[in-house]
C-alpha cells in the first residue's frame, strides 16, 4: 500500500478536512494551518516553504487559496509536488582566496588586532630605533577623551607590499596580521595568548596587536605608565608598600602560569596614584636585552666562569636581576656552557623571589648599591672555573656576602623581620627560599600593626590550567635579539621574518592576465559556452576564449553605447545586450559566430528616456530591462514582444537580478523593489525604511538567498531572505559594480581597487570581513566571478583576469 500524500511542513497526511491542501501561486502545496503560521515579513506575501519563492498571500488567509483537488483525488500521484531540489543546491565551490589558517584561529585572534589608524608611532631618534625593538606611541581613544600613551614591542614581521611580491592580490590589514600570527611558532603564539589574557592587579594592561604596514612589523601594544624618580626614594615605609605591590603583580603572573625570571628597574612603573606596576612590555624588552648582552659578552661561543662573571657584571650594572638557576638555564639553552647539566627543573615561581629582593635593595641602596655589587662580582677569582653550575654558584656567593652588610646598615631596629626574610630570599637553593606570599606578609607588617595585619591575607586561588613557562626563557624574548646585528641578519637569512605571506596561501599567489581590444570603457561581462563576453562604450561586444583568453570574435551592430550584457543558457544559448538608445540585441553563441544579431528590438522613447541600464533573465522565457524612464519591462525572448511594464521607481532603474523566483530591481532612488515572476506584480520594497539622504543604488548581486546592493557613497546593504542583515561602508567613493559568489563578495568603483569581503554568520547575524584588495590603475566598472577566476573591467578599456597561480 502506497503512503498517503502529506504536508511538506508538518508532515501530516492530507485528509480534506483538518489537513486541507492549498495551492500557492508558485504551484506548491501546503496545509492551511502551516500556511497560516508562516512568518509574513511583508504585507500580503509569504515565502513558499517548498521552493522559498516570495508569493502573494490573500489578506483573508489561506481559505482564499484554491484547494489541490487533484491531490485529494489521486493520493499516489504526487511525485510532481516534490520541492525543486535544484533550486537551493549549492554551487561547486572554488576558493579564490584560500587561507592556510582555520576559521577557529581567525575567530580567536581577530578581535585582538587594533585598527590600523588606532595607533600612531612617535618619532624616535636614530640611535634608539636601531638598538631597540620597543617604540612609544599614542592610542586613539574612542570616547573622544584624547590619546593615551602606549608602548609597542616588536613580536613579528610580515612582507611589505613593495618588497618585490609578484602577486596582484593583497590581504586586508586584519588578515595580514592574522597571517603573520599563523606563521609564528606555536610556542610564540601560546606566550602571546597568555600575556594578552593577563588582566590582574599590579600588571600593566596589554591592549592588543598592531601592524606597521610601512615597515612590515607586528607590535604588541601595552599601556605606558610613569617612571619613578629613584633619587627621591629613601623612605623604608615606601619600600614596604612597593614590595607588597611588586609581590602582588608577580603572584598575578604566577597565577596565569607565567614566571618573570628576571626584573629590572625599568620594569617598575607607577600610575597616577603612586601604585607600583610591573610593565609586561618592559619585562619582555628586558629579557631581550639580556639575550643581546649575553651575545656581546660571549661572542656566542662556549664559555667558562670568567666570561660568565662578565655577563653577571653587565647584568648588575644595567640593573637587571635574575636568580642563578635562571641565568644558568638561559646560558645552557644558548649552548654557551661546557657542562651538560641542566637547571630547568629548578626554575619555578620561587625564582621570582630573588629578583624582587635585589630590586628592593637596589631601590633602597641607590647607585652605591649597584656599584658595590659590581665590585663584589669583579673580585671573584674565576680563573680555575670551567663553566659548570658550581662555578656560577661561586659568582653568586660574592653577591650574598655583600648583601649582609647592606641589610645590617640600612634595615635595622624595627625592620629586623624584613632583614631575615630578605636574607632567605637571596638563598642560592631555590627550595630554601620563602615564597612571594611570605615576602608580601613581611612587608605588610612593616606598615601595619601586627595584630591588624593578621586580618589580611592574599586570597589563595587555584591556578588556571595553563602550561607554565618562564618569560625570560620563552620564545618572545628570543624572537628579536637586541643589540646584535649578526644575530638579526642570521634570522633574516633563515627566513624568520622575511616570508611571502601571499605565497603561503594554499592555492598559491593571485596573478593576473590582461585582455585588450576594446576602444572605450568596459560596461559588462558575462560567461557561457566556454567564452567570456565583454561589452563597452565603443558599441561592440568582444568574445574571448576561457581556455587561453585569446580574442575569438566581435559582435557588431549597436548604434549606441552598450550599457548591459547577460548570457542565457538554454536550448538556444544566446547573449543579450542593451544599449543607451534603447536597443536590445540577441546574439547567437553557436558556431559559426555571426557579426549580426539573431533579432533585435527597441524600447519606445519619450522625453525622459535615457536608454537601457540593466538586463536580467528568468527561466519563464522573459528578458527584463531596467531603463532610464524609471521602469522595468518584461520582453519575450522568443519574439521581442513587450509583455508588461512595471512602474514604481522614482528614478533610473540601474540594476536587476533574479533570485528564488523573484525579480529584484535597484534604482537611483535608493530602493530595491521586488516583483513576482509569475504575473509580474509588485510584491514589496526594500530600502524605504532607511531615513536620511537618498543613496543611489548602482549595482546589485545575489546568490543563495543573499542580496547585496552597492551605493554611490561607498556603502553596501546586505539582505538574507529579504531581511536586512548588514549595512556598512567599505569604500570611500562610489561602488560601481559588485559580484557575489557564496561567501565571497567583490566590489569595485572609483577608488580603482577591487575589494574582497568574506561573508559569514547565520540567519541571526552576519559578519562581513575585509579579506584583501587588488589595486588597479583605473576605475573598476564591471566584475564577474566564475569558477575561481575573477574578471574585472576597467575604464581604461582593459579587462583583467585574476586567478590563483602556483
N, C-alpha and C positions, 0 to 999 in steps of 0.2 A: 504494500500500500504506500503510495507516494505521500510525502508530507504536504500539509496544507500551507498556502501562502501566508506570510507573516509580515508585520510591520518592520521595516529595517531599523527602526529606532528602539522600540520597546520589545521587539521580537515576539509580540503577541499575535496569534493567528487571527486572521480576519474572519468575522462571523456575520457581518451585515447588520449587526445591532450595536453591541457595546464597543466593538472594534471595527469601525467603519472606514474603508479606504477612500481617501480623497486624492484627486489628481491635481498636481501643480502645473503651472504653465510651461514648465520645462519638460513635463511628461512623466516625472517620477511620482510615486505614490507613498503616502504615509497615513497613519490613522489620525482621526480628528483630535484625540487627546494630545498626541505628540506635537501636532502642528500648532495647537493652542499654546503649548508650553515653550515652544522655540523662542529664544530671545529676539526681540524686534528692535534693532539698533536704529532703524529709520522708519518713519511713518509709512504704513501700508506696504511694507516689504518684509520678507523673511528670506533666510538663506536655506535653500533646499538641503535637507540632511543627507541626501544621496550624492548629488553632484556638486554641492556647495555654490551653485549659481544663485545670485540675488534675483528673486522673482517677486511679482506683485502678490499681495495678500489682501483679500477683501476686508473692509472695516468691520463688517458684521460677523467675521470669524470664518472658520473652515466650513461651516454649513453651506456657505455660498459657493464653495468649490464643487465641481462635478464629482459624482461617485465613479469609481472604477468598476463599471458593470461587467466588463469582460473578465476582470479579475475575480469577481464574485461568482460568475458562472463557470469559469474554466480554471479551477484551482491549480491543476497541474501545469497550465501553460503560462508560466510566469518568468520564464528564463529571460524574456526581453526586458524585464524590470530590474535586472541586476544593475547596480550602480556602475557607471562607466569607470572601469578600473584603470583606464589610461589617463584620465583627466588629472589625477593628482600624483601620477607616477613620477618619481624623481628622475631627473636627468642624470646622465653619466657625468661623474664629477671629474673635472680637470682642475688641478691646483695651479693657478697662475703664480702664486707666491707661496710655495710650500715652506713651512718653517720647521726648523730642527727641534724646537722645544715643544713640549706638550702643553695643552690648554691649562692644566693644573699649575704648571710653572708660571705661566703668564698671569694667571689669576692671583697667585701668591705674591708676585713682585710688582705688578703694575701700579698699585696704589702707593708703593714706597718711592716711586720716581717723582721728584718735584718737577713742576712745569719749567719749560726752558727759560721763560722770562721771569721766573720767580727769584733767581739768584743773580746777583751782579758781583763780579770779582773786583776787588780793589787792586789798583796798580801796585806792583811790587818792584822793589829795587832789583837790579840785575843780579847782584850777589845773592840775595835771599832766594830768588826764583831758581837759581841754578843749584843751590845746595839744599833745598827743602822740598818735600813732597806735600807740604801743607801751605795753604793760602788763606787769606782773610777775604771776607765778602759781606754782602748785605742780603737779607731775605725780605722780600716784599710782603708786608702784612696784608691779609685780605680785608681786614676791617677798617683800613684807612688810617691806622694809628701811627703810621710811619714804618721805616725799615728797622730791622733788628740785626745786630752784628752776628756773624756766623764764622765758623772755621771750616775749611774744606780740606779733606785729606784724600790724596790720590789712592784709589783702590783698584783701578783697572784702566785699560786703554782700548780704543777701537779705531778703525781706519777712518781717516777723514775723507771727505768727498773728493778732494783734489790730490789724493795720494796715488793716482795712476790706475784706479779701478776702471776696467773697461765695460762695466755694466751700466746700462742707462737707468736702471731702477735704483732707487734709494729708499731704504726703510725710513719710516717716520721716526721722530725723536724718541718717543717712548719705546718703540720696538727696537731701536738701535741700542738703547740701554738694556733692554731685555736680552738682546742678542749678546751683548758684552757680558752680562751676568751668566748666561748659559755657557759661554766659552770658558768661564773660570773653572778652576779645580773645585771639586765638591767640598773639600775642606775649607776653601776660602769662602764659599757661599754659606756654609754652615756657621762659620765665625761671624760673617756679616749678619746672618739671621739672628743669632744670639745677641749681638751687640745692639741691633736695632730694636730688639724686643725689651731691652732693659729700660724700665720706667720706674726705677726705685729711688728712694730718698737718698740724697747725697751724691748722686751721679748725674753729670750733665746730660741733657737730652740730645739724642741723635734724631735729627729731623727728617732725614731721608737721603736719597741719592740724586745726584745732579750731573748732567753731562755737558762738558765744554766742547761744543761741536767744532769750534775753530781749531782747537789743539788736539781733539780726539782723546780726551781724558774723562774718566768717570770718577766723580768725587763722592766721598761720604761727608754729609753736611751735619754739623753739630752746633748747638748754641755756644756763643762765645761769652764767657764770664770775665770778671775783672781780675787782674793780677793783684798781688799783695805786696806792700812795701815791707820787705823783711828787715830793713834797718830799724823800723819802729817797733819791732816785735821784741819786747823784753819783759812781758808780764807772764809769770808762771801760771796764773789762773787762765789766761787766754790760751796758753799751751794746752791745758787740760781740756778746755772746750773744743779746741781744734782737734785734739787727739780723739775725743769722742766722735766727732763728726767724720773724721777720716776712717775710723773703725766701722762706723755705720755704713759708709759708702762701700768699703771693701766687702763687708758682710753682705750687702745687697748684690754685689757681683758674684760672690761665692754662692749665693742662693740660686743664681742663674747658671751655675756651673762654670764660672769664669774665675781663674786665679790671675791677678795682675802680674805677678812675677817680678815686677820692679816698680819703683816710684822715683820721681824727681821733683824738684822744687816747682818746675813749670807745670806739673800735673795738678797742682793745688790751685783752685780758683775760688772766688768769692762772689756771692750775689749782692744785691743792693742792701741787704740787711746784715751783711757781715758773716753769713754762714759759709762754711768751707765745703767745697765740692771737689770730687775727683773728675777731671776732664778726660773723657774717653778718647777724644781726638788727640789730645796731648799725650795720653798714655800710649797710644799706637805710634805716634811720632817719636816718643822716647825709645820705644822698642826698636824702631828703625834706626835711630841714631846709635843705639848700642851695636847693631849689626855693622853699620858703617865704621864705627870706631874700632871694632874688632878687626875688620878687614884691613884698616890702615895700619894697625899695630902689628899684625901677624903676617901681612902680605899673603894671607890665605895659604899658609904652609903649616905643617905640624910644628908645634912649639913646646917649649918647656916652661918651667915656673918663672924664669926670668921675663919672658915675654908676657906670661900671664900676670906678672906683677905690674908690667907697664899698662896692661889692659885695666887692671883693677885701679891703678893710679889715675888713669884717664877718666874712669867712671866716677870716682870720688871727686876729682877735680871739677867735673861737669855737674856735680850734684845729683848723680844717678846712683841709687842704692838697690842692690839685689842680693839675696842670700847666696851663699856659696854653692848650694846644690843647683840653683837655677843657672848661675853662671857656668858651672861645670857642665851641665847638660847642654847649654847653648853652645859651648865650645866643642863638645863631643859631637853634636849633630852637624856642626860645620866641618867635621873631620880635621880638627885643629889640634887634637891631643894624641899623644903617642899611645897612651893606655887604652885598653878596650873596655874598661869598666864603665858602668852607667849609673847615673843617679836619678834616673827618671822616676823610679818608684818613690824617691824621697820628695819629689816636687808635689806639694799639696797646698791646702789652704793655710797651713802653718808657715809656708814660705812667704806669705804676705805680711806676717808679723814683723819680720826682720826689717824690711824697708820702711815700715811705719815707724818703728823705733828709731832708726837712724835719721829719718826725716824730721821727727820731733826734736831730736838732739841738734840737728842742723839748724832748725829754727831758733833754738834756744842759744846755741853757741855762736851762730853767725859765721862770718868769713874765717874767723880764727879757728873755729872747729874744723872747717873744711881743710885749712892749711895744715893743721896738726895731724888730721887723719892721713893726708897725703904724705907727710913726713914719716908717719908710722909705717906705711906700706913701703916706702922707699928704703927704709932702714932694714928691711928683712933680707937676710942673706939667702939668695936663691940660686947660687952657683951650682950646687950639687943636686938640685931638683930636676926631675925628668918629666914633668907634665902629668903626674898622677894626681888622683883625687886627694891623697895625703899632702901633696905639695900645696895645693890650693888651701887646705886647712891651715898650713903654716902661715900663708899670707894673711888669712883672715884672723889669725891669732893676734897679729900686731894691732888690728883694729880693736879687738876685745880689750887689750891692755890699755889702750888709750881711753876707752870708754870709762874705765873705773875712776880715773882722776876727774874726768869731766862730770860724772854723775855726783861725786862727792862734793865738788866745788859749787856746782850750780843748783843741785837739788838736795838740800839738807833740811834738817828740822822737820817741819810738818809734811814734807814731801818724801819721808822715809819709805813709805809703802810704794811710791812710784819708782824710787831708786831700785828697790828689789825686783819689781816686775820688769823694768827695762833691762836689767842685767839678765834676767831669764830669757827675755825676748831675743837677746843677742847671742844666745847659746848656739854653738855650732851644730848640735844634734837637733834636728827638726822635731823629733818626738819628745824632746825635753822642754820645748818652748811652750809657753802658755798660748791659748787661742785668742783670737781677736776679741771675743766676748769678755775675757778676763781683763784685757788691756782697757776695754771700754769701761768696765766697772771701776777699775782703779782710777781712771781719770775722773769718773763721776764723783768718787768720794772726795776728791781734792776740792771740789766746788760746792759740795752739799754735805749737810750733817749726815754722819754715817747711818744713824737710825732712820733718817728720812730717805736716804738714797737706797736703802734696802727695799723700799716700796716699789722701786723702778727696776725693770729688767727688760732686756731685749726679748721680744717675742720669738720663741723658737718655732720657726716654720719648717715644715718638711721641704727639702729641696725639690725643685722640679726635676722631672725625669729627662735630663739633658746629658749629653756627653760632655764631661768635664774637660777643660783644656786650659793651658797656661797661655795668657795673651802674648807675652813676650816671646814664647816659643812657637806661636802659631804662624799660619801661612800669611796672614795680613801684614805682620811685621817683616816678613821676609820678602813680600811682594815687590817692594821697591827698596833697594839698598841705597841709602842716602850717603852722599859724600864719596862714592867710589864709582868713577866714570867707567872703569874697567868692567865692573860687575854689571852696570846698566847696559853697556854695549853687548856683553855676553847674552843678557836676557833678550835683547833685540834680535841677535843672531839666531837664537833658538826659537824665535817667533812668539815669545811670551806676550808681547804687546802689539806686534805688527802682523795682525791676521786680517784677511779679507772677509768682512762679515757677510757680504753678499755671496762670496764663494762657499760659505759654509751652509748655504741653503741646500736642502737635499736634492732639489732638481737642478741645481747649477745656477748660473748667472742669467739675469734678464738681458737679452740682447735685442737689437732692432734691425730692420731692413727697410730701406726707402723705396717707395713706389712713386715714380714721377711720370707725368704725361698730361695732366690737366693744365689749363691755362689760367685758371682762376680758383678761388676758394672752394674747398670741398664742402658739400652740403648734406650728403647722405651716404651710408654704407649698408650693404646687405650681403648675405652669404647664401649660396644654394647651388646645387648641381656641380659642386666642385669648383665654383667660381666665387670671386669677390666682385661685387658690383659697386661702383662709386659714381656719385653724381656731383655736379659742380655748377658754379655760376657761369661757367663757359658754355652752358646749354648742352653739354654732351654727357654720356654715360659710358664709362670705361669698364671693361671686363678683364679680370686678372685671374690667372691660374693659381689655385691654392697649393699646388704641388711645388712649383718653383717661383711663384709670384711674378711670372712673366706676363706682359701685356698680350691679350688674346684678340680683343675685338673692341669696337666703339659703336655704340648706338647713337645715331644722329637723327634729328628731326624736330626737336624742340625749337621754337622761335623765341622763347623767353628763358630766363634763368631757371634751372631745375632746382626746386626747393625741397623735395621729399622723394624718398625711394624705399620700396619694400620688395621682398621676394615672396612668391606664393608657390608652395609645393603642392602639386595635385596631379590629376590625370594629364593635364597640360600645364606643366610648370612654366610660370611666366614671371617677368619683372615688371613692376608697375611704378611709374614715375609721375610726379606732378610738378607743374611749373608756375612761375609768377604770373602768367597770363591766364590761368585757369584751365590749362590743358592737362588731361590725364591720359598717358600713353601706356599701352600694354605691349610688352616686348616678349617674343618667344625666346626661350633659353635652350632650345633644341638645336642640334647641328643639322644643316649648316646655319650659323648665326646670320641674321639679316640686319641690315642697317636701318630699315624702316619698321615701324611698329605694326603689330597684328591689327590693332584697332586703336582708335583714339576718340575722345570726346572733350567737350569744353563746358565749364560751368557758365551759367548766364552771368553777365556782368551788369553792375549798376554803379552809381557814382561813389559808393562806399568801397567798392571791390578792390582788393589788393592781392589776389592770387591764392594758390594752394600753399599751405604752411605745413600740413601733416597728412599722412596716409596710414591706414590700418586695414586689416582684412579679417573676416570671420569665415568659419567653415560653412556657413549657410550660402556662400557664394556672393557676398557683398563686399565691395570696396568702400571704405569710409574716408571722406576727405574733411580736413579742418581748414577753414577758409578765413580770409580777411574780412568777410562780411558777417563775422561773429556766429556762423552756423556750422553745423556738422551735417554732411549729406551722405546718404547711402546710395550706392550705384550697383547695378547688376554687372558683375564681371563679364558675363556672357555677351551682353549686347550694349553695355554702357548706358542703360536706361536709368534715369533718376527715379529711385524708389520713394524716398521721402527726404524731407529737410527737418532737422532737429534744431530748434531755437531755444534760447535761454541765456546764453553767454552775452556779456556786455562789451566784449572786446574780441580781438583776434583769437581764433582757436589755434593754438600753437603746437599742440601735441596730442596724439591719440595712441591708446594701447587697448588690446583686448585681453581680458583675464577672467577665467571661470564664467564664461557666458555673459559677461558684462562689458560694454564699451565705456572706457574712461576717456574723457576729453578735458585737457588742460588749456587754460586761456590766460591772456594777458590781464584779465580781470582778477586773477589770483585765486580762482576756484577750480575744482575738479568736479565735473558733472558725470553722473552715471546713467547709462541708457540700456534698456533691455534689448538684447539681440533678437529676441523672438518677435517683438512687434515694434521695436524702435521707440518705445515710450520712455518718458523721463522717469527715473527711479528716485534719485536723491542727489544732493550736492555736498561736496566736501570742501572745507576751507572757509565757509561763511561764518563759522564760529570764531574765526581769528579776527581780533579787533586791531585797529590802528591803520597805518598806511598800507595801501594795496601793494602787494608784491607780485609782479608779473611772473607767471609760470612760463618757462622757456623750454622745458623738456620733461618727459615722463618716461618711466621704465617700470616694468612689472615682471614678477617671476614668483611662482609657487605661493600665491596668496599675498605677496608683498608688493606694495605700490610705493614708488618714490617720485616725488615732484621736486624739480630744481628751479630755483628762483633767480631773478635778476640781481638780487643783492648778495648772492653767495650762500643763501640758506638752502637746506633741504628739509622736506617733510616726508615722514615715513608712516604709511598705514599698513596694518595687517588685518585682513578680513574686514576692511573698511573702518577699522578702529585706529584712531591716531595714536601712534606709539612714540614718535620722536620728532623733535624739531630742533635743528641746530645749524649754526653757521660753520661751514667747513672751508670756505674761500672768502677772500676779502672783496672779490668783484663778481660779476655775473657768471653764472654757470650756464653755458650754452648747450651742453649735452651731457647725458647721463646714461650709463649702461648698468644692468643688474643681471647677475647670474649666480643663483644660490646665495651664498654668503658674501660674495664679492660685489662691491659697489664701486663703480668707476665714474669720476666726474671730471669735466674739463671746461675751460672757458677763457675769460680774458686774462687770467694770470699766467697763461702759456704753460700750464703744468697739468699733467694727468695725476689726480689724487686718487688713492686707493684706500677704501674703507672696508672693514670687515664687520658684518652684522652677526650678532649672537644674542641669545636670550630665549625667552619662551613667550607664551601668549599673554603673560602679565607684564613683563618688562623687556626692553630691547636695548642692547648696547651697540653703539656704532664707534668702532675703534679705528683711528687713523693708522694704517699699516705702513704706507710709504708714498712716494711720489716719483714721477718720471718727468724731469724738466724738458721743456721744448723750446724752440726758437720762435714760435708763432702762436697765435690764438688757436685754441683747440675748438673745432667746430662740429666734430662728429666722432662718436665712439661706438664700437661694436666688439663684443666678447664672444669668442667661438672656439670651443674645444682647446682650451689652454692658450689661445692666442688672443691678443688684444690689438684691434685695428683702430687707428686714430687718424682722423682727417684734420688738416690744419688750414689756416687762412693763407698760408704761403704756397698753396697749390699742391703740397706734398701729402702723401699717405705713409704712415709708418706702421710696421707690423712688429709688435713686441712679443717675444717668445722666450721660453726658458732654454738656454743653451748650456751644454756641459763643457 
